[in-house]
Amino acid sequence: MKKSYIISALISILPIFSYAIEYKCPLIKKGDYSSMFNSVDNWYIYAIKTNGKPIYNFEITKQPLWDDFNIETTEDNKSSLLFCSAMYPHGFVNTLRSVNNSNCRIDSINKSFHCP
């Protein structure tokens, strides 16, 4: 009996992921960047110091290892803001993307976002 419950639970979850759009944090090339003035694949790039102050001009010397993910829903509950964050020598490099969906979920295994 337990196997049938597990199988039916898995079958009910599968359609959520099969119809969802997956958003992955962007690959950022080496180079010089200016906070909020650069974007890659519709992701805005910005950097902040550990004290929270912005870093206006910064250099990327290697691809950031995204290790923190967050989703914020807009006040009208129609859109979501997807965030990726990585450690940077003097703070954090972050990316931000807006999507027209308020039901997004974080897939921590694949380090991505799923929006049905």
ABEGO torsion letter per residue (X at the ends): XAAAAAAAAAAAAAAAAAABBBBBBBBBBBEBBBBGABBBGGBBBBBBBAAGBBBABBBBABBBBBABBBBBBBAAGABBBBBBBBBBAAEBBBBBBBBBBAABBBBAAAGBBBBX
